[in-house]
Amino acid sequence: MGNKVLVVDDAAFMRMMIKDILRKGGYEVVGEAEDGSKAVEKYKELRPDLVTMDITMPDMDGISAVKEIRKLDGNAQIIMCSAMGQQAMVIDAIQAGAKDFVVKPFQPERVLEAVRKVLS
C-alpha cells in the first residue's frame, strides 16, 4: 500500500468520496474524523503521511485543526478541502500551514494531483 492518509470532513458522504478517490489512486486511508478536534487526536494516534482537511466543521474548524497539527508536527502534510473556494479561506489555510487546496465538488484527478504534489 502507498502513503497513509487521514480524511477529515464533517459530512460522511464526502469522507466516502475522498476515501474512494484515494484508494483508487493507491493510497491507504488509515483513519477519518468528522471535526477538527477529533482530527488532531487521530493525527497524534495514527501519524499519517497526509491529511485531507475540510475547512468548515463543527467543534473545531479545519484552519484551527491545521494549526494544532502543525504544532504537533511541523512537517505535517495537509491538503484543505472546501466547498468555499473563497480567496480569504485559501490564504488562511495556506498561512496556517496547508500545502494545497482542493475545492468541492471533487475532481478525482485534481485530488490525486494535489496528493502526489504534496507527498513528492
Secondary structure, DSSP 8 states (H G I E B T S, - for coil): ---EEEEE-SSHHHHHHHHHHHHHTT-EEEEEESSHHHHHHHHHHH--SEEEEESS-SSS-HHHHHHHHHHH-TT--EEEEES---HHHHHHHHHHT--EEEESS--HHHHHHHHHHHH-
